[in-house]
Amino acid sequence: MGCLNTDDTFISPCVKYTLFFWNFLCWMIGGVFIGAGIWAFIEKNKYHGITSLDDALENVSFAFVALILIGITIFIVSLCGCIGALRENVLLLKIYYYIMIIIFLFLIGLAVATFVLKDKVNDFLKHQVLKDSLITKYQDDRDDQAVIDWVQEKLECCGVESYKDWNKNQYYNCSSSLLTNSLRCSVPHSCCRVQDTYKSGMTNILCGRNVLNSAGDLSLIYTQGCVDAILSLVFSPNNLPIVGGVCIGILLPMLVGIFLARMLEGQILDQKERWIRYQG
């Protein structure tokens, strides 16, 4: 049977099976996200020796939760599209494309709001989210610490707004009351322009020592904040085509899925109407 309708049916096999296989692929991707999030959460708890549920819940990382929630959303939505297309179920198809429309409009609205209210969003991210959750808890979570170090090293930045943000951390703060604290008035090694090593594989964590002092040598570290570094990277003229390509790569498949689901729904309703007329 070809892509065009025949005398026997209004339903196009191309529309039906394209929608099915696309959502089947998304369904598997959602399952991988869920599995990866659960596996990472279990491995992290095993590493920290956590045995009780209460301790495990306290040790939940935002990255794990986000990965699992995104995976569950993709899994459920694509399952509706998958079964709806295969079984030619109008209700599941409606659930699928209505949710897709909501997600699509949410992403568009989020992008527009971020652009229009970028100063407020920027301030909220810097002060309410990143400084309070990442800077102050840098030593508390090895996963978050690895992410922060990676960002600071790759983007050649330090802190959220500037290197001075590390004053909010109890270990790096110059007024730290920890008597044996050798990190006082310092910044993480990932802020250093040159990370001296004692030997291969051992980083000198004191390469940025005393830079938070008024007389500190700032030439040793990166001083630009990571939020500004990210914004400069995203809105760089050289990177705008890449950013645009990523946005199109996310939104265009959603529009195609909505279009195919709506088309298949119309074909199913036309076929039902034809059967009713024929039986009448």
N, C-alpha and C positions, 0 to 999 in steps of 0.2 A: 504494500500500500504506500503510495507516494505522499508528498507533503500536501497536495491539493485535496480538497474534499471530493468524494465520489458520490454516486447516487445513493449509497447506503448510509452515509453518515455525514454530519456537519463537522465532526470533531477531527481536527488535524493531528495526525500522529506526530508530526514534527513539533508542534506546539506542546502537545502532551508530554512527550518523552524528553524534550529539551528541558522543560520545567522540572520533570521528575529527576533527571540525572544531575541537573544543577543543584537542586535541593538535597539530593542524596550526598553529593560532595560536601555541601555545607554542613549537613547532618554529621558526617564523619569528622569534619574539622571541629565542630562543636564538642563532639565526644572526646577528641584529642585534647582540647582546652580543659575540659572538666577533669580528665584523667591526669593531665600534667599538673593542674592545680592541687588535686588531692594528693598525688604522689609527692610533690614538693612539700606540702604541709606535713605529711607523715614523716618524710625524711628529715625535715627540720626538727620535728619533735623528738625523733630518735637521736639526732645529733646532740640535742640539749638534754637528753635523758628525762624527758617529760613523760609521766605515766598516768596522771589523773586528767579528767576531762576539763576541770576548771583551769588547771595550768596550761593545758593545750589551747583553750579559748583565749586566755590572756596573751598567748604567744602568737595569735593569728596576725599575719602580715596583710597589709592592704593589697599587695600585689597578688597574693593567693586568692583573696576574696574576689578581687576584680576579675582575675582569670577564670574562676569558677562561675561567677555570675554571667560573664560574657559568653562562656561556653554553654551554660544552661539556656540562655536566651536564643543563641544560634541553634542549639539542639532542638528546642521545642518549636520554634518558628519554622525551621526547615523541615521538621517532621510533618507539620501540618501541610506544608506545600508539597512534600513528597507523597504522602498518602492521598492528599486531595487530588493531585494530578493523576496518580496511578489508578485510584478508584473512581475518579471523575465525581468527587464529592464537592458539591457547591458550598456547603457550610464550611468545610475545612479550607477551601480556596478563599472564601471571604475572610475567615479568621487570619489566614496567611497574609493576604495583601492589605488588609486593614492595619495589622501590626506593622507591616513593612512601611506603609504610608506614615504611620505615627513615628516610627524610628527615623525615617527619611526627613520628615518635617522637624523633628527634634534636633537632628544633626545640623540642618540648615539654620534653624533658630539659634542653636548654640554658637555656630560660626558667626552669624550676624551679630548676636549679643556680645560675643567676645571682641569683635571688631569695633562695635559702637561704644561699648563700655570697657574698652581695653585697659584704661587707667585703673578703674575700680577692680576689674578682674585681676590685673597685675598686682595691685596692692593686696588684694585678698589672698592670692597665691603666695606672695612673699611673706606676709606677716602672720596670717591665720593658719596656713597649711604647711608650707615648707619649713619656715623657721621653727615653729612650735613642734612640728612632728618629726622633722628630719635632723635639724641641727642639734636640738636639745637631747635627742635620743640616739645620737650617732653611735655611742658605744653599746647601746642596749640590744641592738639587732644586727647580727653579722650580715644578713641579706641586704638590709637597707644601707649598711655601711659600705658594702661592696658596690652598690649602685651609685652612691654618692662619690666614692673614690673614682669609679669609672668615668662618670660625667665630668668631674673636675680635671681629670687627667686628659681626656679626649678633647674637651672644649677649652682647655687651658683657662679655667676659671676657679674662683674660690668663694665659697659661701653662696647664699641665695641672692642677696642684694650687693654685698661686697665681702671682702675678707673679714671685716669687723663683725660679721654675724656670728663668728665662732666665739665671741664673748658671751653668747647666750648658753654655751655649753659649760657645764660645771667643771669639766676637766681642763678646758682651754682658757677659761676666764682668768684674767689677771688677778682678780680678788679671790681666787679659789682658796677655800679653807682647808683643803686636803693637804696635810703636812708633807706627805711623801709624793706629792704630785709633781712629776718632772715635766708634765705637758703644760704647765701654767704659762700663759701668755704666748702659746704656740698655736699653730694651725695643723690640720692633718697633713701627712706627707704628700698626699695627692695634690696639694696646693703648690708644692715646690716646683720651681722651674727645672732644677736639677736634683733628682732624688739620689743622694749619695747612698751607696750601699757598703756595708762592712765586708760582705762577701756575696757571692752569687745567690740570688733568691732571698736575701735578707735586706729589707728596706730600712733606711735610717728614718725612724719616725720623728726624730728631732731636727730634721733638716730645715724646718720652719720655726725654730725656737726663738722666742722673745720678739717675734714680729708684731705682736699686738701691743707691745710697749710703744710709748711715744717716740722712743729712740731706736725702734726696731728697723732692721734693714729690709725694706719692702722689695728691693731688687731680687731677693731670694724667692719670692712667691708671685703667683698670679693675683692681681688685685680686683679684676673685674668679676662681678657677680654672675652666677650661672644662668639666671633668668634672662638677663640682658644678653649673655652670650648665645643662648638658645634663640632669642628673638632676632638677633643679628644674623644667625645662621639661617633661620627660616625665611626672613624677609630680604635676604641677600639677592640682588638681581640675578646672580648666577644660579641660585637655587630655586627661584620662583617656578621655573618649568617643572622641576622635580616635585615641588609642593603641589602644584596644579595637577600633575599627573597622578599623585597619590590620592588627592580629593576625587578626581574623576574615576580612579580605580575603585574607590569605595562606593561612590554614589551611583555611577552608571549601572553596575550589576543590579543594584536595588531597583532602579527604574525599569530595567529589562525584566526582572522577576515580577514586579507589579504589573507591567504591561502583558506579559505572557499569562499570568494568573487571571487577569481580567478578561483577556481574549478567550481563554479556555472556558471560563465561567459562561461567557456569552454563547459559545458554541454548544455547551452542554444544555443550556436553557433552550436554545433553538432546536436541538435534537429532541428534547422532551416535548416541546410544543408540536413538533412534527409527529411524534408518536401519538400524542393526544388527538391530533387531527385525523391521523390514519385510523385510530381505533374508533373515533366517532363516526 
